[in-house]
Amino acid sequence: MRALNIIRWKSVVCSVPKTTSIRHSSHLSSFKDSLHAAKNVVIISGEDISSESGLPTYGSNEHWRKYQALSLATSGAFLTFPSLVWEFHHHRREIATQAQPNETHKAIAQFEEKYGSDKSITVITQSIDGLHARAGTKNLIELHGSLFKTRCIRCNEVLTNNDSPICEVLANKGSPDIQDTHSDIPEKLLPHCSCSGLLRPHIVWFGESLEPSVVEKAEEAISTCEVCLVIGSAASVFPGAIYASDAIQRGAIAAEFNNSPSSIVEFHYFFEGPYSRTVSEALGL
């Protein structure tokens, strides 16, 4: 298995080998037989699993105010403009707080609850919105962290924080209005740790590595899985594509749930359509 950092994954994904031919949705019963027989199941979800909850995905062309959204998801931006970066992430937190887990989140949680005593079921997500946990999923690995966790830049303590707003000064802040060009909240009023260090969102920003302990847990789950379900964008970006490829090369049955087949990994099964329908059908719920 590969304990790779976020930069190296980009080059590795490009060389993922093709596997067997895709069997399409007419083979749902065959896939369900494999899923029923499996003792170790991994479900990998991309950020877009929450699209049916009304949450946006943040691609390279997305903007918040006049800023490219991804430019505010870096440690350099945070250290230089902590007020602006906190307003942006507060906006994302508030949107996620108002959203509700959709039928896909619920189906995955129900599958774990129903079969978790007989199977090892692990959910690995690239989403940071917390909706898997709110739906009831217990064995959850959040690869890229969570909007609802903070990390101190001084002592590195990580804590869950579901407060809305996360601190008083951010109340009614974070408007995406392009006319709101400035953010001048004094740093001393932004979220701080008990050690007095400045808190940041506990998210893997661009240019940062995934946490080694999180990678280790994900790779351990992949190393034993017999069936792997990969939902949405997780099939086309790292590290989801790498994990799917590793599972396939080990002999696991892998199914992609998406609007079009991945160009990176060729899965055993491909199920096209809304996740709320295809995932629920495949899980037998």
C-alpha positions in Angstrom: 0.0 0.0 0.0 1.1 3.6 -0.6 1.7 6.0 2.3 2.0 8.9 -0.2 1.6 12.6 0.4 -1.0 14.7 -1.5 1.5 16.0 -4.1 2.8 12.6 -5.1 -0.7 11.2 -5.6 -1.2 13.4 -8.6 1.5 11.6 -10.6 0.6 8.1 -9.4 -3.1 8.4 -10.4 -2.1 9.1 -14.0 -0.5 5.6 -14.2 -3.2 3.6 -12.6 -3.6 0.4 -14.7 -6.9 -0.5 -16.4 -8.7 -3.5 -15.0 -11.5 -5.7 -16.3 -14.3 -4.6 -18.6 -17.2 -2.7 -17.0 -20.4 -4.6 -16.3 -23.2 -2.1 -16.3 -26.3 -1.7 -14.2 -28.1 -4.7 -15.6 -25.7 -6.7 -13.5 -27.0 -5.2 -10.2 -28.1 -8.6 -8.9 -24.6 -10.0 -9.4 -23.1 -7.1 -7.6 -25.5 -7.5 -4.7 -24.6 -11.2 -4.4 -20.9 -10.2 -4.0 -21.8 -7.6 -1.5 -24.0 -10.0 0.5 -21.1 -12.5 0.6 -18.4 -10.1 1.6 -17.2 -9.8 5.1 -15.1 -6.6 4.5 -16.7 -3.7 2.7 -15.3 -0.3 2.0 -17.4 2.7 0.7 -15.5 5.6 -0.7 -17.4 8.8 -1.3 -16.4 12.0 -3.1 -17.3 15.6 -2.2 -20.1 15.6 -4.6 -22.0 13.0 -2.6 -23.6 16.0 -0.9 -24.8 17.6 -4.1 -28.3 16.2 -3.5 -28.2 18.0 -0.1 -27.8 21.3 -2.0 -24.1 21.7 -1.1 -21.8 23.1 -3.8 -18.5 21.5 -4.8 -15.5 23.7 -4.9 -13.7 23.2 -8.2 -10.9 25.3 -9.7 -13.4 27.8 -11.3 -15.5 28.4 -8.2 -15.4 31.8 -6.6 -16.3 33.4 -3.2 -16.6 37.1 -3.4 -13.9 38.1 -5.9 -11.6 35.3 -4.8 -11.0 31.9 -6.4 -12.3 29.7 -3.7 -9.4 27.3 -3.8 -6.9 30.1 -3.2 -8.4 30.5 0.3 -7.9 26.9 1.1 -4.1 27.1 1.8 -2.0 27.5 4.9 -0.3 30.5 3.3 -3.6 32.3 2.8 -4.5 31.6 6.4 -1.3 32.9 7.9 -1.5 36.0 5.7 -5.2 36.7 5.9 -6.7 34.7 8.8 -9.8 36.9 9.0 -10.6 36.4 5.3 -10.0 32.7 5.4 -12.1 32.3 8.5 -15.0 34.2 6.9 -14.8 31.9 3.9 -14.8 28.7 6.0 -17.5 30.1 8.3 -19.7 30.6 5.2 -19.0 27.0 4.3 -19.8 25.8 7.8 -23.1 27.7 7.9 -24.2 26.2 4.6 -23.3 22.7 5.7 -25.1 23.3 9.1 -28.3 24.2 7.3 -28.0 21.2 4.9 -29.5 17.8 5.7 -28.1 14.3 5.0 -29.6 13.1 1.8 -30.8 9.6 0.9 -27.4 8.4 -0.1 -25.9 9.4 3.3 -28.8 7.7 5.0 -28.6 4.6 3.0 -24.9 4.1 3.8 -25.6 4.7 7.5 -28.5 2.2 7.4 -26.4 -0.4 5.7 -23.8 -0.1 8.4 -26.4 -0.3 11.1 -28.1 -3.3 9.5 -25.0 -5.4 8.6 -22.3 -4.0 10.8 -22.5 -6.9 13.3 -21.7 -9.4 10.5 -19.4 -7.3 8.3 -16.6 -4.9 8.7 -17.9 -1.8 7.0 -15.7 1.3 6.6 -16.7 4.6 5.0 -13.9 6.7 3.6 -14.9 10.1 2.5 -13.3 13.1 0.8 -16.2 15.3 1.9 -15.6 17.7 4.8 -19.2 18.7 5.4 -20.0 16.3 8.3 -23.1 14.9 6.7 -22.0 11.2 6.9 -21.6 11.5 10.6 -24.9 13.4 11.0 -26.6 10.6 9.0 -25.4 8.1 11.6 -22.3 6.5 10.1 -20.0 5.4 12.8 -16.9 3.8 11.2 -16.0 6.9 9.3 -12.6 8.1 7.9 -12.6 11.7 6.9 -9.6 11.9 4.6 -9.6 15.7 4.2 -10.7 16.6 7.7 -13.9 18.3 8.7 -15.4 21.8 8.7 -16.5 21.0 12.2 -13.1 20.3 13.7 -10.4 22.9 14.6 -6.7 22.6 15.0 -4.5 24.9 17.0 -1.5 26.2 15.1 0.5 26.3 18.3 -0.2 23.1 20.2 -1.9 21.1 17.3 -4.8 20.0 19.5 -7.8 18.9 17.4 -11.3 19.4 18.7 -14.8 19.0 17.4 -16.7 22.2 17.3 -20.3 22.4 16.0 -21.0 25.9 17.3 -22.9 28.2 15.0 -21.3 30.7 14.7 -18.0 29.2 15.8 -17.2 32.5 17.6 -19.3 35.7 18.2 -17.3 37.9 15.9 -18.1 35.7 12.9 -21.9 35.9 13.4 -23.4 37.2 10.1 -20.0 37.2 8.5 -18.9 35.4 5.4 -21.3 36.8 2.8 -20.3 35.7 -0.7 -21.5 39.1 -2.0 -18.8 40.3 -4.4 -19.2 43.8 -3.0 -17.8 42.6 0.4 -14.2 42.9 -0.6 -12.6 43.3 2.8 -12.3 41.4 6.0 -10.8 43.2 8.9 -11.7 41.1 12.0 -8.8 41.5 14.5 -6.9 38.2 14.9 -7.4 38.3 18.7 -11.2 37.9 18.2 -11.0 34.9 15.9 -11.3 31.4 17.3 -8.5 30.6 19.7 -7.3 27.5 21.7 -7.2 27.3 25.4 -3.4 27.7 25.0 -4.1 31.0 23.3 -3.0 29.7 19.9 -5.0 30.7 16.8 -7.3 28.0 15.6 -7.7 27.0 12.0 -10.2 24.6 10.3 -9.0 21.0 10.6 -9.0 20.5 6.9 -6.3 19.3 4.5 -5.6 22.4 2.5 -3.9 22.5 -0.9 -0.2 21.8 -0.6 -0.6 19.9 2.6 -0.2 16.2 3.2 -3.0 13.9 4.5 -2.5 13.0 8.1 -0.4 9.8 8.4 -2.8 8.3 11.0 -5.8 8.8 8.7 -3.9 7.4 5.7 -2.9 4.4 7.8 -6.5 3.7 8.7 -7.7 4.0 5.2 -5.0 1.8 3.8 -5.7 -0.9 6.5 -9.4 -0.9 5.4 -8.5 -1.2 1.7 -6.0 -4.0 2.4 -8.7 -6.3 3.6 -11.8 -5.3 1.7 -13.6 -7.7 -0.6 -16.1 -5.3 -2.1 -15.4 -1.6 -2.7 -18.1 1.0 -3.6 -16.8 4.3 -5.0 -19.3 7.1 -5.3 -19.0 10.2 -7.5 -15.8 12.2 -7.8 -13.9 9.8 -5.5 -13.5 7.6 -8.6 -11.7 10.3 -10.6 -9.4 12.1 -8.1 -6.7 11.1 -5.6 -6.7 9.4 -3.2 -10.0 7.7 -4.0 -8.8 6.4 -7.4 -5.6 5.0 -5.9 -7.6 3.2 -3.1 -10.0 1.8 -5.7 -7.1 0.6 -7.9 -5.3 -1.0 -4.9 -8.5 -2.8 -3.9 -9.0 -4.1 -7.5 -5.4 -5.3 -7.8 -5.8 -7.2 -4.6 -8.8 -9.0 -6.0 -11.7 -7.0 -4.5 -14.9 -6.4 -6.5 -15.3 -2.7 -7.2 -18.3 -0.7 -8.3 -18.5 2.9 -9.5 -21.6 5.0 -8.9 -21.4 8.1 -11.1 -22.9 10.0 -14.0 -20.1 8.8 -16.4 -17.4 6.2 -16.0 -14.1 7.2 -14.6 -11.2 7.7 -17.1 -8.7 6.7 -14.5 -9.8 3.4 -13.1 -12.0 0.8 -14.9 -14.3 -0.8 -12.4 -16.0 -4.2 -12.5 -19.4 -2.5 -12.3 -20.7 0.9 -13.2 -24.1 2.2 -12.0 -25.3 5.4 -13.6 -27.8 7.8 -12.2 -28.6 9.8 -9.0 -26.7 8.4 -6.1 -29.8 8.5 -4.0 -31.2 5.8 -6.3 -28.3 3.7 -7.4 -26.5 3.5 -4.1 -29.7 2.6 -2.2 -30.5 -0.1 -4.8 -27.1 -1.6 -4.6 -27.1 -1.7 -0.8 -30.5 -3.4 -0.9 -32.3 -0.6 1.0 
